[in-house]
């Protein structure tokens, strides 16, 4: 695939009632510092709002920060909406407090790599770059 002629566009979202957004803000800032254009949706987003914003902003990746334990509901719903809206070449990734078995199950549904707290930001940026270069159609 061809690399984009613009910075990668990443949507960072907090879904549901989880009000802990420090991690999402740290990742958003880190990805911006890595040269990516970051759109942060803020707190209390629904899966529908996240996918609508991804469509509107023409993003390369969606990153969801989740600490509420609702990951087995949130990620499958976002993947479903992404497929309905033909966002097949957009990465859905994220992180937070997600047990490893759940990470594996979500990845089998089409969710990209999920990151635990403490992951080095550069690792996340490198993963996004690599995935987009391999999968995204420009």
URFENDA-V85051 format. One record per pair of residues at least 24 apart in sequence whose ideal C-beta (glycine too) atoms are under 6 Angstrom apart, sorted by sequence separation. I is the first residue (numbers start at 1). J is the second residue. D is the distance in Angstrom with one decimal. If there is no record, write none. Layout:
# URFENDA-V85051
[[I | J | D] [I | J | D]]
This chain:
# URFENDA-V85051
[[19 | 43 | 5.9] [10 | 36 | 5.1] [71 | 98 | 5.0] [7 | 35 | 5.7] [8 | 36 | 4.6] [9 | 37 | 4.8] [10 | 38 | 5.2] [11 | 39 | 4.9] [12 | 40 | 4.8] [13 | 41 | 4.5] [50 | 78 | 5.9] [7 | 36 | 5.6] [14 | 43 | 4.9] [67 | 96 | 4.7] [7 | 37 | 4.6] [15 | 45 | 5.1] [47 | 77 | 4.1] [51 | 81 | 4.2] [55 | 85 | 5.9] [61 | 91 | 3.9] [62 | 92 | 5.1] [63 | 93 | 5.4] [64 | 94 | 3.7] [66 | 96 | 4.2] [67 | 97 | 5.1] [72 | 102 | 6.0] [79 | 109 | 5.8] [47 | 78 | 4.6] [51 | 82 | 5.9] [63 | 94 | 5.4] [65 | 96 | 5.5] [75 | 106 | 5.0] [79 | 110 | 5.1] [13 | 45 | 4.9] [76 | 109 | 5.8] [47 | 81 | 5.7] [51 | 85 | 5.9] [75 | 111 | 5.0] [13 | 50 | 4.6] [91 | 131 | 4.9] [24 | 65 | 3.8] [11 | 53 | 5.8] [23 | 65 | 5.4] [11 | 54 | 5.2] [89 | 135 | 5.5] [20 | 67 | 5.1] [89 | 136 | 4.9] [11 | 59 | 4.5] [89 | 137 | 4.9] [15 | 64 | 5.8] [18 | 67 | 5.2] [9 | 59 | 4.5] [18 | 68 | 3.9] [9 | 60 | 5.3] [10 | 61 | 4.9] [11 | 62 | 4.8] [12 | 63 | 4.8] [13 | 64 | 5.3] [14 | 65 | 5.5] [8 | 60 | 4.8] [16 | 68 | 5.4] [16 | 70 | 5.3] [15 | 74 | 4.8] [61 | 128 | 5.2] [60 | 132 | 4.8] [60 | 136 | 5.6] [30 | 121 | 3.5] [34 | 125 | 4.1] [31 | 125 | 5.8] [8 | 132 | 5.9] [3 | 133 | 5.9] [4 | 138 | 5.3] [2 | 138 | 5.4]]
